[in-house]
C-alpha cells in the first residue's frame, strides 16, 4: 500500500503542524489520506471536487498520481508545472507521495 507523507498536517491533539506518514489503499485520494489522520485539509464540499479548497503541493512522487483533471484546471488554472498544486480530492495515489497542505492566507 502506498505511503503518503503529509507536511503541515495539524491533527487534533498534536500541538503544532508537523509531518506525518499515512498508509492508504492504492487508488485512494490524497484527501482520503488526510482525512485518515485528520490532517486539516480544507474543504467545503467534503471531497466532491466542487469547492476547490483542498489544495496540496506535490513535493515528490508526482509520477504515482493520476493526471491533472479538468476539474482541477477549472479551480487551479493551467499552472501545475509551476506551482505543483493539486486538489487533494481529485488526485488518486498509486505509489509513495509527499505533499504539503496549502493553507489559506489570513
Secondary structure, DSSP 8 states (H G I E B T S, - for coil): -EEEEEEEE--TT-SS-EEEEEEE-TT-BHHHHHHHTT-----SSSSSSSS---EEEEEE-GGGB----HHHHHHH-S-HHHH-EEEGGG-BBSS-EEEEE-----
